[in-house]
Amino acid sequence: MIGDGAVGLLAVLSAKRLGAEQIILVGRHQARTDLGREFGATDIVSARSEEGIARVRELTGGHGTHVVLECVGNLPAYEQAVGAVRPGGVISRVGVPQYEEAPIGFGSLFRHNIRLAGGPAPVRAYIEELMPDILDGTIEPGKVFDVTTGLDGVPAGYRAMADRKSLKVLISG
């Protein structure tokens, strides 16, 4: 998983729930990566770019990962995903990419038979399966909420998330 925000952390939780044996979380914020470990990350990589790619490849015996979830939406994260995935693997962009163009041609994806996926999450399709696990405490995705605010605090909440002062803001009331 590239990205230690709420989406990346919940991707870790999901991968663990689905039985992944090795889950590598790429992130640099200690409190977030600690939560990632609690959610099931087996390894944390704090490096970016070529150094981060090399570390992921080292953790996977030089092969790269079968699947990379790019949960940041920025081009450097996508480029790191391309470098970290093994030939025949899958890159799934989770969330809305914040870039118009990305290398997908012969040299980056096609030559290595890498599949690029992504799109809006069909959340309602999973509610019946997941809600019992949430209600009985088997999984606790709500741990990503670290601030609660009323409607008046929404603009400040978005700023806090953008400035990495808050992971995810819960609006109540």
Buried (B, 14 or more C-beta within 10 A) or exposed (E): BBBBBBBBBBBBBBBBBEEBEEBBBBBBBEEBBEBBBBBBBBBBBBBBEEEBBBBBBEBBEEEBBEBBBBBBBBBEBBBBBBBBBBEEBBBBBBBEBEEEEBEBEEEBBEEBEBEBEBEEEEEEEEEEEBEEEEEEEEBEBEBBBBBEBEEEBEEBBEEBBEEEEBBBBEEEE
